[in-house]
């Protein structure tokens, strides 16, 4: 049975999105990740997250597939890439949670919304909000 990855808002070590990236790796390895997600593995936000941490996606994938917990994989990233300080993590998380809102990716977000039948849904202003609605964690109010 296929599953959605967990929320992009979920945090590991204060970092948003990281847990979602790891969840997608685990779900794909178990044959449970929806096929629509396969094309963006390692690129998009996954790639941005890995670049922020200074690690290679394939190496992170290997750590996850070897059974590493979220926290253990994050510690591995810090040891083999870079360990951002508190302010950098705050900036990362603030940037990511607002991605799509009046920025250079707004048109891409609007395309995603249109493809999902959400064009008229003004309450979806960021990619994180899009994921919440598209994956059913958040419902539209009447």
TANOR-V885724 format. One record per residue. RES is the residue in one small letter. SS is DSSP state (h for helix, s for strand, l for the rest). PHI is phi in whole degrees, -180 to 180 (* if undefined). OMEGA is omega in whole degrees, -180 to 180 (NA if undefined). Layout:
res/ss/phi/omega
RES/SS/PHI/OMEGA
RES/SS/PHI/OMEGA
This chain:
res/ss/phi/omega
x/l/*/-179
x/l/-78/-177
x/s/-139/171
x/l/-84/172
x/l/-72/-179
x/l/-69/-175
x/l/-60/175
x/l/-67/178
x/l/-74/180
x/l/-60/-175
x/s/-115/169
x/s/-130/-179
x/l/59/-179
x/l/86/-179
x/s/-87/171
x/s/-77/176
x/l/74/-176
x/h/-54/-180
x/h/-62/179
x/h/-64/179
x/h/-59/180
x/h/-66/179
x/h/-62/178
x/h/-63/178
x/h/-62/-179
x/h/-63/-179
x/h/-64/179
x/h/-65/180
x/h/-62/180
x/l/-88/-179
x/l/72/-176
x/l/-113/-179
x/s/-82/178
x/l/-56/-178
x/h/-56/180
x/h/-59/-177
x/h/-85/-173
x/h/-60/-174
x/h/-65/-178
x/h/-103/179
x/l/-63/177
x/l/84/178
x/l/-123/180
x/h/56/-179
x/h/-66/176
x/h/-59/180
x/h/-63/179
x/h/-62/180
x/h/-63/180
x/h/-65/178
x/h/-64/178
x/h/-60/-179
x/h/-88/178
x/l/72/-180
x/l/-127/179
x/l/-89/-178
x/h/-57/-178
x/h/-61/178
x/h/-70/176
x/h/-64/179
x/h/-57/179
x/h/-62/179
x/h/-62/-180
x/h/-66/-178
x/h/-68/175
x/l/-83/174
x/l/100/-179
x/l/-65/175
x/l/-70/178
x/h/-56/-178
x/h/-65/179
x/h/-65/179
x/h/-67/177
x/h/-63/178
x/h/-63/176
x/h/-62/179
x/h/-60/179
x/h/-62/-177
x/h/-75/-175
x/h/-107/178
x/l/-128/178
x/l/-139/178
x/l/-111/179
x/l/-67/177
x/l/-81/-177
x/h/-56/-179
x/h/-67/178
x/h/-62/178
x/h/-66/176
x/h/-61/180
x/h/-64/178
x/h/-56/-175
x/h/-65/177
x/h/-65/179
x/h/-61/-176
x/h/-66/-178
x/h/-69/-180
x/l/-104/-176
x/l/-60/-179
x/l/104/-179
x/l/-90/178
x/l/50/177
x/l/-138/-176
x/l/-72/177
x/l/-110/-179
x/h/-60/180
x/h/-64/178
x/h/-65/177
x/h/-61/179
x/h/-62/177
x/h/-65/177
x/h/-59/180
x/h/-61/-180
x/h/-63/-180
x/h/-64/-179
x/l/-99/-179
x/l/78/-178
x/l/-108/-175
x/l/-52/-176
x/l/-85/-175
x/l/-89/-180
x/l/-67/180
x/l/-73/176
x/l/-97/-177
x/l/-118/179
x/l/-137/177
x/h/-64/179
x/h/-61/177
x/h/-64/178
x/h/-57/180
x/h/-58/-178
x/h/-60/180
x/h/-75/-177
x/h/-63/-177
x/l/-96/172
x/l/82/178
x/l/-77/180
x/l/-128/-177
x/l/-111/176
x/l/-74/176
x/l/-86/-177
x/l/-69/NA
